[in-house]
Amino acid sequence: MKLNVMYFARYREALGLDREQIEGVFSSIEALRSHLLQRGSVWGVLAESNLMCARNEDLCRLDEPLTDGDTVAFFPPVTG
């Protein structure tokens, strides 16, 4: 499975990148997030309980299933 992963706002700033491709088998966005958290250090920013996510440009929950070619976006809550 190949996924396109995008990071926005303070996540992009903390991680020093705005997107990457990741290969692996991930049953859900939560499984992908757990994989990213294992990178340690600055990746801990993705452990925030109020993190928001989208799959293929649709807002979703962390238990959203993933399929090959999906685009996943992580971003902090929007205020305003």
C-alpha positions as CSV (number, residue, x, y, z in Angstrom):
1,M,0.0,0.0,0.0
2,K,1.3,3.4,-0.9
3,L,-0.2,6.5,0.8
4,N,0.3,10.2,0.3
5,V,0.5,11.9,3.7
6,M,0.2,15.7,4.1
7,Y,0.9,17.8,7.2
8,F,-0.6,21.3,7.8
9,A,-0.1,24.4,9.9
10,R,1.9,23.8,13.1
11,Y,2.4,20.1,12.3
12,R,4.1,21.0,9.1
13,E,6.3,23.5,11.0
14,A,7.2,21.0,13.8
15,L,8.0,18.2,11.4
16,G,9.8,20.3,8.8
17,L,7.9,18.8,5.9
18,D,4.6,19.3,4.2
19,R,4.1,15.9,2.5
20,E,5.6,12.5,2.0
21,Q,4.8,9.1,0.5
22,I,4.7,6.1,2.9
23,E,4.6,2.5,1.9
24,G,3.2,-0.1,4.3
25,V,0.1,-1.9,5.4
26,F,-2.2,0.3,7.6
27,S,-5.7,-0.7,8.4
28,S,-6.8,2.8,9.5
29,I,-5.5,6.4,9.9
30,E,-4.9,5.5,13.6
31,A,-2.6,2.7,12.5
32,L,-0.7,5.1,10.2
33,R,-0.5,7.7,13.0
34,S,0.9,5.0,15.4
35,H,3.5,4.2,12.8
36,L,4.5,7.9,12.5
37,L,4.7,8.3,16.3
38,Q,7.3,5.5,16.4
39,R,9.6,7.8,14.7
40,G,10.0,9.6,18.0
41,S,11.1,13.1,18.8
42,V,9.1,15.8,17.0
43,W,6.6,13.3,15.7
44,G,5.0,13.3,19.1
45,V,3.1,16.4,17.9
46,L,0.8,13.9,16.1
47,A,-0.2,12.4,19.5
48,E,-2.5,15.4,20.3
49,S,-5.9,14.2,21.3
50,N,-7.6,17.0,19.2
51,L,-5.7,16.2,16.0
52,M,-7.9,16.4,12.9
53,C,-7.6,14.3,9.8
54,A,-8.9,13.8,6.4
55,R,-8.9,11.0,3.8
56,N,-9.0,12.0,0.2
57,E,-10.1,15.5,1.2
58,D,-13.0,14.4,3.4
59,L,-12.9,15.0,7.1
60,C,-13.0,11.8,9.0
61,R,-12.2,10.0,12.3
62,L,-9.0,8.2,13.1
63,D,-10.7,4.8,12.7
64,E,-11.3,5.6,9.0
65,P,-10.0,2.6,6.9
66,L,-7.3,3.2,4.3
67,T,-6.7,1.8,0.8
68,D,-3.8,1.9,-1.6
69,G,-3.4,5.4,-3.1
70,D,-5.3,7.3,-0.4
71,T,-4.2,10.8,0.6
72,V,-4.3,11.4,4.3
73,A,-4.0,14.9,5.9
74,F,-3.2,15.7,9.5
75,F,-4.0,19.2,10.8
76,P,-4.7,20.9,14.1
77,P,-8.2,22.0,15.0
78,V,-9.4,25.1,13.1
79,T,-10.5,28.0,15.3
80,G,-12.1,31.3,14.3
